[in-house]
Amino acid sequence: MGRMHAPGKGLSQSALTYRRSVPTWLKLTSDDVKEQIYKLAKKGLTPSQIGCLWVRGLGAA
């Protein structure tokens, strides 16, 4: 729903920026990440569940 006296839809300007660099404390390579994702997928997890596990449990962004 739009605003009455302002253009746009009222989106917040304080969104977090997207970091393209890997954190220094994360010691996983891209091959390790792929293997972990394949293992979780073989267990029957959906892509959204795998993403939640990665963000919450392993600190990947």
Backbone as ProteinMPNN parsed JSONL, in Angstrom:
{"seq_chain_A": "MGRMHAPGKGLSQSALTYRRSVPTWLKLTSDDVKEQIYKLAKKGLTPSQIGCLWVRGLGAA", "coords_chain_A": {"N_chain_A": [[0.84, -1.174, 0.0], [0.582, 2.181, -0.864], [2.003, 5.356, 0.218], [0.413, 8.362, 1.41], [1.399, 11.054, 1.178], [3.903, 10.867, 0.094], [6.191, 9.72, -2.383], [6.561, 6.336, -3.517], [6.78, 3.221, -1.681], [7.287, 3.171, 1.005], [9.594, 1.798, 1.855], [12.172, 0.717, 4.005], [15.234, 2.426, 4.605], [17.353, 1.346, 5.893], [18.469, -1.116, 5.3], [20.51, -4.037, 5.501], [23.739, -4.283, 4.067], [24.981, -6.286, 1.342], [27.48, -8.597, 1.748], [30.233, -9.542, -0.142], [32.561, -10.815, 0.408], [34.23, -13.516, 2.065], [33.881, -14.371, 5.5], [36.644, -14.108, 7.791], [36.838, -16.021, 9.775], [35.57, -18.247, 8.835], [36.285, -21.35, 7.68], [35.724, -22.938, 5.463], [35.798, -24.379, 2.211], [34.555, -23.852, -1.154], [33.998, -26.326, -2.261], [33.67, -27.91, 0.02], [31.344, -26.8, 1.035], [29.513, -27.459, -0.987], [29.528, -30.278, -0.746], [28.445, -30.587, 1.844], [25.879, -29.543, 1.413], [24.889, -31.372, -0.463], [24.811, -33.677, 1.13], [22.883, -32.967, 3.051], [20.689, -32.653, 1.377], [20.338, -35.247, 0.454], [19.428, -36.395, 2.761], [16.864, -35.56, 2.735], [16.048, -32.952, 3.175], [14.518, -29.82, 2.43], [15.336, -27.155, 0.083], [14.948, -24.656, 1.389], [15.044, -25.379, 4.079], [17.671, -26.284, 4.231], [19.007, -23.887, 3.752], [18.252, -22.431, 6.042], [19.503, -23.942, 8.036], [22.184, -23.497, 7.347], [22.486, -20.72, 7.686], [21.813, -20.315, 10.387], [23.174, -22.357, 11.871], [25.82, -22.753, 10.866], [26.861, -20.34, 10.207], [27.115, -19.306, 7.666], [26.562, -16.994, 5.037]], "CA_chain_A": [[0.0, 0.0, 0.0], [1.391, 3.378, -0.999], [1.84, 6.42, 1.199], [-0.433, 9.424, 0.894], [2.099, 12.294, 0.877], [5.277, 10.599, -0.329], [6.271, 8.712, -3.446], [7.138, 5.061, -3.108], [5.992, 2.309, -0.859], [7.688, 3.212, 2.399], [10.629, 0.823, 2.173], [13.168, 1.229, 4.93], [16.551, 2.678, 4.014], [18.386, 0.817, 6.777], [18.695, -2.523, 4.99], [21.905, -4.446, 5.593], [24.406, -4.445, 2.782], [25.371, -7.65, 1.009], [28.933, -8.747, 1.731], [30.69, -10.513, -1.122], [33.772, -11.47, 0.895], [34.024, -14.579, 3.045], [34.428, -14.007, 6.807], [37.954, -14.711, 8.037], [36.724, -17.15, 10.689], [34.944, -19.373, 8.145], [37.376, -22.098, 7.065], [35.192, -23.89, 4.496], [35.963, -24.061, 0.799], [33.3, -24.005, -1.892], [33.749, -27.761, -2.417], [33.137, -28.385, 1.297], [29.96, -26.328, 1.123], [28.719, -28.283, -1.896], [29.385, -31.611, -0.155], [27.507, -30.484, 2.963], [24.54, -29.344, 0.859], [24.474, -32.645, -1.055], [24.483, -34.597, 2.223], [21.607, -32.554, 3.633], [19.636, -32.912, 0.393], [20.103, -36.693, 0.436], [18.646, -36.71, 3.954], [15.478, -35.207, 2.463], [15.73, -31.579, 3.541], [14.185, -28.93, 1.32], [16.32, -26.079, -0.041], [14.767, -23.622, 2.408], [15.541, -25.922, 5.343], [19.13, -26.288, 4.146], [19.425, -22.502, 3.923], [18.087, -22.058, 7.451], [20.568, -24.6, 8.784], [23.45, -22.839, 7.04], [22.54, -19.382, 8.273], [21.746, -20.391, 11.848], [24.126, -23.255, 12.51], [27.201, -22.718, 10.41], [27.297, -18.964, 10.042], [27.292, -18.908, 6.271], [25.588, -15.987, 4.633]], "C_chain_A": [[0.885, 1.236, 0.0], [1.121, 4.396, 0.103], [1.074, 7.584, 0.579], [0.38, 10.633, 0.421], [3.543, 12.07, 0.436], [5.271, 9.574, -1.457], [6.878, 7.417, -2.915], [6.245, 4.298, -2.169], [6.463, 2.247, 0.589], [8.732, 2.189, 2.782], [11.684, 1.465, 3.065], [14.513, 1.396, 4.231], [17.675, 2.099, 4.863], [18.624, -0.667, 6.529], [20.186, -2.829, 5.065], [22.497, -4.624, 4.203], [24.831, -5.894, 2.593], [26.888, -7.712, 0.934], [29.325, -9.832, 0.748], [31.938, -11.245, -0.663], [33.414, -12.487, 1.978], [34.582, -14.116, 4.387], [35.74, -14.748, 7.074], [37.865, -15.936, 8.934], [36.092, -18.369, 10.04], [36.005, -20.1, 7.331], [36.888, -23.131, 6.061], [35.488, -23.421, 3.079], [34.627, -24.259, 0.095], [32.97, -25.478, -2.112], [33.179, -28.366, -1.135], [31.668, -28.0, 1.446], [29.061, -27.183, 0.24], [28.486, -29.674, -1.322], [28.379, -31.604, 0.988], [26.071, -30.345, 2.452], [24.023, -30.634, 0.247], [24.067, -33.642, 0.021], [23.125, -34.257, 2.837], [20.45, -32.824, 2.676], [19.32, -34.401, 0.322], [19.32, -37.15, 1.657], [17.18, -36.339, 3.782], [15.084, -33.8, 2.851], [15.432, -30.761, 2.291], [15.256, -27.836, 1.225], [16.168, -24.98, 1.012], [15.245, -24.1, 3.775], [17.064, -25.944, 5.364], [19.659, -24.871, 4.354], [19.318, -22.042, 5.365], [19.176, -22.687, 8.307], [21.903, -23.901, 8.565], [23.549, -21.49, 7.725], [22.606, -19.467, 9.791], [22.887, -21.192, 12.452], [25.566, -23.046, 12.126], [27.704, -21.317, 10.115], [27.535, -18.528, 8.617], [26.215, -17.907, 5.895], [25.146, -16.176, 3.212]], "O_chain_A": [[1.832, 1.325, 0.781], [0.129, 4.299, 0.825], [1.089, 7.766, -0.638], [0.081, 11.188, -0.636], [4.328, 13.018, 0.414], [4.438, 8.668, -1.477], [7.638, 7.439, -1.946], [5.106, 4.683, -1.903], [6.066, 1.343, 1.324], [8.759, 1.745, 3.93], [12.037, 2.631, 2.883], [14.878, 0.597, 3.369], [18.846, 2.344, 4.573], [18.948, -1.401, 7.462], [21.02, -1.986, 4.735], [21.815, -5.068, 3.28], [25.017, -6.633, 3.56], [27.512, -6.982, 0.163], [28.792, -10.94, 0.808], [32.337, -12.22, -1.301], [32.43, -12.334, 2.702], [35.659, -13.521, 4.42], [35.918, -15.884, 6.632], [38.73, -16.809, 8.864], [36.081, -19.439, 10.647], [36.565, -19.532, 6.394], [37.581, -24.121, 5.827], [35.436, -22.228, 2.781], [33.679, -24.775, 0.686], [31.797, -25.848, -2.147], [32.308, -29.234, -1.19], [30.855, -28.79, 1.926], [27.977, -27.587, 0.659], [27.375, -30.198, -1.398], [27.551, -32.51, 1.093], [25.154, -30.96, 2.997], [22.849, -30.968, 0.41], [23.091, -34.373, -0.148], [22.318, -35.145, 3.11], [19.356, -33.184, 3.109], [18.162, -34.78, 0.149], [18.628, -38.167, 1.61], [16.339, -36.749, 4.582], [13.896, -33.476, 2.857], [16.02, -30.983, 1.232], [16.001, -27.615, 2.181], [17.167, -24.432, 1.477], [15.793, -23.314, 4.549], [17.679, -25.658, 6.391], [20.652, -24.677, 5.055], [20.198, -21.338, 5.859], [19.713, -22.038, 9.205], [22.673, -23.733, 9.511], [24.591, -21.154, 8.287], [23.389, -18.749, 10.412], [23.501, -20.765, 13.43], [26.453, -23.15, 12.974], [28.881, -21.142, 9.801], [28.113, -17.465, 8.389], [25.089, -17.976, 6.387], [24.324, -15.408, 2.714]]}, "name": "protein", "num_of_chains": 1, "seq": "MGRMHAPGKGLSQSALTYRRSVPTWLKLTSDDVKEQIYKLAKKGLTPSQIGCLWVRGLGAA"}
